[in-house]
Amino acid sequence: MVLLSVRDGDTARSIRDIGVLMTELLIEKLGSKGDGIASHNGQDVFVPFSVPGERVEGDIEDGRIAKPRILEPVALRVKAPCSHFKTCGGCATQHIDPAFLADWKRNLVRTALAQHGLETELRDTITSPPQSRRRAVFTGKRTKASAFLGFHARGTAQIIPITHCTLLHPDISEGFDGLKALVQIAASRKSEIRIAATASIGGLDVSVDNALPLTPQIQAHVVKITHDHGLSRVFWNGEIVLEREPAQHRFGEALVTPPNGSFLQATKEGEIALVDTVMSIVGQAKSVADLFSGCGTFSLPLAKIAEVAAFESDREMLAALDKGWRVATGLKKVTTAPRDLFRNPMRPDELNPFDAVVIDPPRAGAKAQTEQLAASEVKTIAFVSCNPATFARDARVLVDGGYTLDWVQTVDQFLWSEHCELVAQFTRN
């Protein structure tokens, strides 16, 4: 048991036992959620805000040291750039050297592949910089005199007010006053609202949910706030109130206005990395099927070089893609078809006419569609994923079907978190 120092009036004294047992541990590695991992009595102990190689001590409870004391910091430890770190639940690893984190993200992919008996070339991680996250979801709360935006503290319902964020694109940070003004009219004193903001060409694209009903008085306030703060458009409990400017995004040569709540890559830098990698895989293909196309993140840039058939279950997103293509110039033909690729995956006979396939499923992966791809004769597949675990599962299906996993490019759009994305090249001889 370690010596504990306490104060007794003006005199410091040391005692051996006041009923608290502290355990000293060595952090051996960084876990998949960003916590340090140590071993104690043959069991893993998770230690937040620690770094591999450090010695820490603290109380172990349910396999975790919630409030560790760092005894021996290592060179990999850096000063966290955000004053909200450790209280805000948004970031887990701001205290660790960026180069180490890039390797850690790549190793998350390596570990996932190894669990399915796969290995391949893993290219160096492409990391989005700070102040690049172009979409965020805040909790808003009204106070007696004003309002605040915040994120929930890690593992709790407590809201941490945010005055700035090192992750967010400046357009969002500079729009805090407008967002707070919306919170003041959207929330009661006892309620919390959800307010999503996305940086677009036309200004902040804002969606307010769990808000008070939209009365004529509130609507008038929303219109004024939208104009005063240069917002592009505002949705209120799912219904559009005002579109001052189209909330457009550029995909290749096309400008697209996504429907409210549509998926969008987290950073423009990450999107460019993903698109460039997919383009390099597709190469000189003349016809491409884009599965889970969304609003055209890949379809529209690919249309510069190839005819594209886009498949997506959300009809509104397909309509936005189609409109963007029709207004753009210099693009090859793009066709769209609504299709639930989970319940009704593309069959081999439908896939075989294409020179290449791009597939970008949600986090759950695309097991049913991958099984059909594995039975097809498509020569080249560009597989985009935001979940290494489900990607590795689906990659095993493709490899067992005769494809070669040539390489994987890790892309980190979620700096200082455990999330990462990737693009993989599969080819068939």
VENRA-V355686 format. One record per backbone hydrogen bond with DSSP energy under -0.5 kcal/mol. NH is the residue of the N-H (numbers start at 1). CO is the residue of the C=O. If there is no record, write none. Layout:
# VENRA-V355686
[[NH,CO] [NH,CO]]
This chain:
# VENRA-V355686
[[4,15] [6,4] [6,13] [8,11] [11,8] [13,6] [15,4] [22,20] [23,58] [25,56] [27,25] [27,54] [28,26] [28,37] [29,37] [31,29] [31,35] [34,31] [36,47] [37,29] [38,45] [40,43] [43,40] [45,38] [46,63] [47,36] [48,65] [50,47] [53,27] [54,51] [55,72] [56,25] [57,69] [58,23] [61,59] [61,64] [64,61] [65,46] [66,64] [69,57] [70,68] [71,55] [71,69] [72,55] [77,74] [78,95] [85,82] [87,84] [88,84] [89,152] [92,416] [93,416] [96,93] [97,76] [101,97] [102,98] [103,99] [104,100] [105,101] [106,102] [107,103] [108,104] [109,105] [110,106] [111,107] [112,108] [113,109] [114,110] [115,111] [116,113] [117,114] [118,113] [121,406] [123,121] [123,408] [126,410] [127,125] [128,412] [131,166] [132,167] [133,167] [134,266] [136,197] [138,195] [139,150] [140,138] [140,193] [141,148] [142,188] [142,191] [143,146] [148,141] [150,139] [151,160] [153,158] [154,87] [156,153] [160,151] [160,158] [161,159] [162,149] [163,161] [169,133] [170,131] [172,169] [173,169] [174,170] [175,172] [176,173] [179,175] [180,176] [181,177] [182,178] [183,179] [184,180] [185,181] [186,182] [187,183] [193,140] [194,209] [195,138] [195,193] [196,207] [197,136] [198,205] [199,134] [200,203] [201,248] [203,200] [205,198] [206,204] [206,233] [207,196] [208,235] [209,194] [209,207] [212,186] [215,213] [219,215] [220,216] [221,217] [222,218] [223,219] [224,220] [225,221] [226,222] [227,223] [228,224] [229,225] [230,227] [231,226] [232,204] [233,204] [234,242] [235,206] [236,239] [237,208] [239,236] [241,234] [242,234] [244,232] [244,242] [245,232] [248,246] [249,256] [251,249] [251,254] [252,250] [254,251] [256,249] [258,247] [258,256] [262,259] [268,132] [271,267] [272,268] [273,269] [274,270] [275,271] [276,272] [277,273] [278,274] [279,275] [280,276] [281,277] [282,278] [283,279] [285,282] [288,307] [289,356] [290,288] [290,309] [291,289] [291,358] [292,311] [293,290] [293,311] [296,293] [297,293] [300,296] [301,296] [302,298] [303,299] [304,301] [305,302] [306,302] [307,286] [308,333] [309,288] [310,308] [310,335] [311,290] [312,337] [315,313] [318,314] [319,315] [320,316] [321,317] [322,318] [323,319] [324,320] [325,321] [326,322] [327,323] [328,324] [332,303] [335,308] [337,310] [339,312] [341,339] [344,340] [350,347] [351,347] [352,348] [354,351] [355,287] [356,287] [357,380] [358,289] [359,382] [360,291] [361,384] [365,362] [370,366] [371,367] [372,368] [373,369] [374,370] [375,371] [376,373] [380,355] [381,426] [382,357] [383,381] [383,424] [384,359] [384,382] [385,422] [391,387] [392,388] [393,389] [394,390] [395,391] [396,392] [397,393] [398,394] [399,395] [400,396] [401,397] [402,399] [403,398] [404,427] [406,404] [406,425] [407,425] [408,121] [409,423] [410,123] [410,408] [411,421] [412,126] [413,411] [415,413] [417,414] [421,411] [422,385] [423,409] [424,383] [425,407] [426,381] [426,424] [427,404] [428,379]]
